[in-house]
Amino acid sequence: MRLTLVVPCFNEIDVIGRFHAAVSHELAATGESYEIIYVDDGSTDGTLEVLVEIAGGDPSVRYLSFSRNFGKESAMLAGLRHAAGDAVILMDADLQHPPELIGRMLALRARGFDQVIARRTRVGDPATRTLSARAYYWLINKWSDVELVDGVGDFRLISRRALEALLELQEYNRFSKGLFAWIGFESIVFEYENVQREGGRSSWSFRKLFEYGLDGLLSFNNKPLRAAIYIGLLLSLVAIAYAIWVVVVAATQGVQMPGYATLIAAIAGLGGLQLVMLGVIGEYIGRIYFESKHRPHYLIKETNLSQTHVVPGSAAGRSL
């Protein structure tokens, strides 16, 4: 069996050398033939230069470098498109995904699983982040058409047939956690202890995490749009009931001065609700807009590979 390791990189100069040494040791210990594909996602700290140097001394290393930062989703897609292995492992370069788990993944793959998924514990995470993550996963599993597991990320092994199924999904707005769950196939999850970064700093700010979470919420269902219908119907019923109450009060007690505070609160509340619903509709329209452009997910600036690949389902290659 040939194994491909796909490693997205963004400003990992402090740790990429140690990562390569550790992962090469673990891969050699498996006895399997392997390749490592590093995808430089527009790094500005010299990561690309280090990758070129590593590739020059290790024939198993292939690298791609983007023309700018396109995001981790695009970096993973690029690596997966160029993977030639019978099985593919996705890993981060910051050593938060322990290389020593590769052997365990291969052992589980040998039992016939198409997806071997590593689930990290949240030991050491701030309590606020743990609570917000659990609330998010509860919400998305209530709303989404796929089930996501708290603590499960991109660190996983997938078989060739699962990879080919994944590459059939060509949408521009990609949420890999949901895509991995959507394709299905036989899967197994195992836990590992949470590991802190060994170098650099995370590029995931609160705003980026929020937007990524919103992508997941909207990418696999239209329930927020349907909720707008239900809320509108509910408010209509409330308005009708209130109108009936006003008529009854006027008929039995005479016309009274309407409440100013009630009126202002109703106008402000309904106005805010309308803006929220317009925002939800706008998010879906925006996704349609980006999908209709058919722009490539990334542009390659430099590589030690051919820049031509075949997109599954097409009759010809596409040059990026």
C-alpha positions as CSV (number, residue, x, y, z in Angstrom):
1,M,0.0,0.0,0.0
2,R,1.2,3.5,-0.8
3,L,0.5,6.2,1.7
4,T,0.2,10.0,1.0
5,L,0.5,12.5,3.8
6,V,-1.1,15.9,3.0
7,V,0.1,18.8,5.2
8,P,-1.3,22.3,4.8
9,C,1.2,25.0,5.9
10,F,0.8,28.7,6.7
11,N,3.7,30.5,8.4
12,E,5.1,27.4,10.0
13,I,8.8,28.2,9.8
14,D,9.3,27.7,13.5
15,V,8.1,24.1,13.5
16,I,8.2,22.7,10.0
17,G,11.7,21.2,10.3
18,R,10.8,19.3,13.5
19,F,7.5,18.2,12.0
20,H,9.2,16.7,9.0
21,A,11.8,14.9,11.0
22,A,9.1,13.4,13.3
23,V,6.7,12.4,10.6
24,S,9.4,10.9,8.4
25,H,10.5,8.7,11.3
26,E,7.0,7.5,11.9
27,L,6.4,6.9,8.2
28,A,9.6,4.9,7.8
29,A,8.7,2.8,10.8
30,T,5.4,1.7,9.0
31,G,7.4,-0.1,6.3
32,E,4.9,1.3,3.7
33,S,5.9,3.3,0.6
34,Y,4.9,6.9,1.1
35,E,4.9,10.5,-0.2
36,I,4.5,13.8,1.7
37,I,2.7,16.7,0.0
38,Y,3.3,20.0,1.7
39,V,0.9,22.8,0.6
40,D,2.2,26.3,1.3
41,D,-0.9,28.5,1.7
42,G,0.8,31.8,0.8
43,S,3.2,31.9,3.8
44,T,5.1,35.1,4.3
45,D,7.7,33.9,6.9
46,G,10.0,31.8,4.7
47,T,8.1,28.5,5.0
48,L,8.3,28.0,1.3
49,E,12.1,28.3,1.3
50,V,12.3,25.6,4.0
51,L,10.0,23.3,2.1
52,V,12.1,23.7,-1.0
53,E,15.2,22.8,1.0
54,I,13.4,19.8,2.5
55,A,12.3,18.6,-0.9
56,G,15.8,18.9,-2.2
57,G,17.1,16.4,0.4
58,D,14.1,14.1,0.5
59,P,12.8,12.5,-2.7
60,S,9.5,11.6,-1.0
61,V,8.6,15.2,-0.5
62,R,6.4,17.1,-3.0
63,Y,5.3,20.7,-2.4
64,L,2.8,23.2,-3.8
65,S,2.9,27.0,-3.1
66,F,-0.1,29.2,-3.6
67,S,0.1,32.7,-5.1
68,R,-1.5,34.1,-1.9
69,N,-3.3,32.9,1.2
70,F,-6.4,31.0,0.0
71,G,-7.3,29.4,3.3
72,K,-6.9,25.9,4.8
73,E,-9.8,24.5,2.9
74,S,-8.2,25.2,-0.4
75,A,-4.8,23.9,0.8
76,M,-6.4,20.6,1.8
77,L,-8.2,20.4,-1.5
78,A,-5.0,21.0,-3.4
79,G,-3.1,18.3,-1.5
80,L,-5.9,15.8,-1.9
81,R,-6.2,16.4,-5.6
82,H,-2.5,15.6,-6.1
83,A,-2.4,12.6,-3.7
84,A,-1.4,9.3,-5.4
85,G,-1.6,7.0,-2.4
86,D,-4.0,4.2,-1.7
87,A,-4.7,6.0,1.6
88,V,-4.3,9.6,2.5
89,I,-3.7,11.2,5.9
90,L,-4.4,14.8,6.6
91,M,-2.3,16.5,9.2
92,D,-1.4,20.0,10.5
93,A,2.2,21.0,10.5
94,D,2.2,22.5,14.0
95,L,2.6,19.1,15.8
96,Q,-0.9,19.4,17.4
97,H,-1.6,16.2,15.4
98,P,0.8,13.7,16.9
99,P,2.8,11.9,14.2
100,E,3.0,8.8,16.4
101,L,-0.6,8.1,15.7
102,I,0.1,7.3,12.1
103,G,0.8,3.6,12.9
104,R,-2.5,3.3,14.8
105,M,-4.4,4.8,11.8
106,L,-2.8,2.3,9.4
107,A,-3.7,-0.6,11.7
108,L,-7.3,0.5,11.8
109,R,-7.3,1.0,8.0
110,A,-6.2,-2.6,7.7
111,R,-9.4,-3.7,9.4
112,G,-11.3,-2.3,6.5
113,F,-12.3,1.2,7.6
114,D,-12.4,3.9,4.9
115,Q,-12.2,6.8,7.3
116,V,-10.0,6.6,10.5
117,I,-10.7,9.7,12.5
118,A,-8.7,11.1,15.3
119,R,-10.8,12.9,17.9
120,R,-8.9,15.2,20.4
121,T,-10.0,15.7,23.9
122,R,-10.4,19.2,25.2
123,V,-8.1,18.9,28.1
124,G,-6.3,22.2,28.6
125,D,-8.7,24.3,26.6
126,P,-10.2,27.3,28.3
127,A,-13.6,26.6,29.8
128,T,-15.3,29.3,27.7
129,R,-14.0,27.7,24.5
130,T,-15.1,24.2,25.5
131,L,-18.6,25.4,26.4
132,S,-19.0,27.4,23.2
133,A,-17.7,24.5,21.1
134,R,-20.2,22.1,22.7
135,A,-23.0,24.6,22.2
136,Y,-22.0,25.0,18.6
137,Y,-21.9,21.2,17.9
138,W,-25.3,20.8,19.6
139,L,-26.8,23.6,17.4
140,I,-25.3,22.4,14.1
141,N,-26.4,18.8,14.7
142,K,-29.9,20.0,15.4
143,W,-29.9,22.0,12.2
144,S,-27.6,20.3,9.8
145,D,-28.3,17.3,7.5
146,V,-25.0,15.7,8.6
147,E,-23.8,14.8,12.1
148,L,-20.6,16.3,13.4
149,V,-18.7,15.0,16.4
150,D,-17.2,17.5,18.9
151,G,-13.4,17.3,18.8
152,V,-13.3,15.7,15.3
153,G,-11.3,17.8,12.8
154,D,-9.3,17.3,9.7
155,F,-6.8,14.8,11.3
156,R,-7.9,11.6,9.6
157,L,-7.0,8.8,7.2
158,I,-9.2,8.3,4.2
159,S,-9.1,5.5,1.7
160,R,-8.7,6.0,-2.1
161,R,-12.4,5.4,-2.8
162,A,-13.5,7.8,0.0
163,L,-11.0,10.3,-1.5
164,E,-12.4,10.0,-5.0
165,A,-15.9,10.5,-3.6
166,L,-14.8,13.6,-1.7
167,L,-13.2,15.1,-4.9
168,E,-16.5,14.7,-6.7
169,L,-17.8,17.5,-4.5
170,Q,-16.7,20.6,-6.3
171,E,-18.5,23.4,-4.4
172,Y,-16.6,26.6,-3.9
173,N,-17.7,27.2,-0.3
174,R,-16.1,24.1,1.3
175,F,-16.7,23.0,4.9
176,S,-14.5,19.8,5.1
177,K,-15.9,18.6,8.4
178,G,-19.3,18.4,6.9
179,L,-18.0,17.0,3.5
180,F,-16.2,14.2,5.3
181,A,-19.4,13.3,7.2
182,W,-21.5,13.6,4.0
183,I,-19.7,11.1,1.9
184,G,-20.1,8.4,4.6
185,F,-18.3,5.1,4.2
186,E,-17.2,2.9,7.0
187,S,-15.6,5.1,9.7
188,I,-14.1,4.7,13.1
189,V,-13.2,7.3,15.7
190,F,-10.5,7.1,18.3
191,E,-9.4,9.7,20.9
192,Y,-6.0,11.2,21.7
193,E,-4.9,13.7,24.2
194,N,-5.0,17.4,23.3
195,V,-1.6,18.8,22.3
196,Q,-0.5,22.4,22.3
197,R,1.3,24.0,19.4
198,E,5.0,23.7,19.4
199,G,5.7,26.9,17.5
200,G,4.2,29.9,15.9
201,R,0.7,31.1,16.6
202,S,-2.7,30.1,15.4
203,S,-4.2,32.1,12.6
204,W,-7.7,31.2,13.8
205,S,-9.1,34.4,15.4
206,F,-12.5,34.5,17.0
207,R,-13.9,36.2,13.9
208,K,-12.5,33.5,11.6
209,L,-13.8,30.7,13.9
210,F,-17.2,32.4,13.9
211,E,-17.3,32.6,10.1
212,Y,-16.1,29.1,9.8
213,G,-18.8,27.9,12.1
214,L,-21.4,29.9,10.2
215,D,-20.2,28.2,7.0
216,G,-20.8,24.8,8.6
217,L,-24.3,25.9,9.7
218,L,-25.4,27.1,6.3
219,S,-23.6,24.7,4.0
220,F,-25.6,21.5,4.6
221,N,-29.2,22.7,5.0
222,N,-31.8,25.3,4.3
223,K,-33.4,25.3,7.7
224,P,-32.6,28.9,8.5
225,L,-34.6,29.9,5.5
226,R,-37.5,27.7,6.5
227,A,-37.2,29.1,10.1
228,A,-37.9,32.6,8.6
229,I,-41.3,31.2,7.3
230,Y,-42.2,29.7,10.7
231,I,-41.2,32.9,12.6
232,G,-43.2,35.0,10.1
233,L,-46.3,32.8,10.5
234,L,-45.9,33.0,14.3
235,L,-45.6,36.7,14.3
236,S,-48.6,37.0,12.0
237,L,-50.7,34.9,14.5
238,V,-49.4,37.1,17.4
239,A,-50.4,40.2,15.4
240,I,-53.9,38.9,14.7
241,A,-54.4,37.9,18.3
242,Y,-53.2,41.4,19.4
243,A,-55.5,43.1,16.9
244,I,-58.5,41.0,18.2
245,W,-57.5,42.0,21.8
246,V,-57.4,45.7,20.9
247,V,-60.9,45.5,19.3
248,V,-62.3,43.7,22.3
249,V,-60.8,46.2,24.7
250,A,-62.0,49.2,22.6
251,A,-65.6,47.7,22.4
252,T,-65.8,47.0,26.2
253,Q,-63.8,49.8,27.8
254,G,-63.7,52.5,25.1
255,V,-60.7,53.8,23.2
256,Q,-57.6,54.3,25.3
257,M,-54.2,55.9,24.6
258,P,-52.0,53.2,23.1
259,G,-48.8,52.3,24.9
260,Y,-45.8,54.3,23.5
261,A,-43.3,51.9,25.0
262,T,-45.1,48.8,23.5
263,L,-45.2,50.4,20.1
264,I,-41.5,51.3,20.1
265,A,-40.5,47.9,21.3
266,A,-42.6,46.2,18.7
267,I,-41.2,48.3,15.9
268,A,-37.6,47.9,17.0
269,G,-38.0,44.1,17.6
270,L,-39.7,43.4,14.3
271,G,-37.2,45.7,12.4
272,G,-34.3,43.8,13.9
273,L,-35.8,40.4,13.1
274,Q,-36.4,41.5,9.5
275,L,-32.8,42.5,9.2
276,V,-31.6,39.2,10.6
277,M,-33.8,37.3,8.2
278,L,-32.5,39.4,5.3
279,G,-29.0,38.6,6.4
280,V,-29.7,34.9,6.3
281,I,-31.2,35.2,2.9
282,G,-28.2,37.3,1.8
283,E,-25.8,34.6,3.0
284,Y,-27.4,32.0,0.8
285,I,-27.6,34.4,-2.1
286,G,-23.9,35.2,-1.6
287,R,-23.0,31.5,-1.8
288,I,-24.9,31.2,-5.0
289,Y,-23.1,34.2,-6.3
290,F,-19.6,32.7,-5.6
291,E,-20.6,29.3,-6.9
292,S,-21.8,30.8,-10.2
293,K,-18.4,32.5,-10.8
294,H,-16.7,29.1,-11.2
295,R,-13.4,30.5,-10.0
296,P,-10.6,28.1,-9.1
297,H,-10.2,27.3,-5.4
298,Y,-6.5,28.3,-5.6
299,L,-3.7,29.4,-7.9
300,I,-0.3,27.7,-7.8
301,K,2.8,29.9,-7.8
302,E,5.5,27.2,-7.4
303,T,5.7,23.5,-7.2
304,N,7.9,20.5,-7.9
305,L,4.9,18.8,-9.5
306,S,3.1,19.2,-12.8
307,Q,0.5,21.9,-12.5
308,T,-2.0,19.9,-14.6
309,H,-4.4,17.6,-12.9
310,V,-7.6,15.8,-13.8
311,V,-10.7,16.9,-11.9
312,P,-12.9,13.9,-11.3
313,G,-16.0,13.8,-13.5
314,S,-14.3,15.9,-16.3
315,A,-12.9,14.6,-19.5
316,A,-9.8,16.8,-19.5
317,G,-7.3,18.2,-17.1
318,R,-7.4,21.7,-15.8
319,S,-4.3,23.9,-15.5
320,L,-4.1,26.1,-12.4
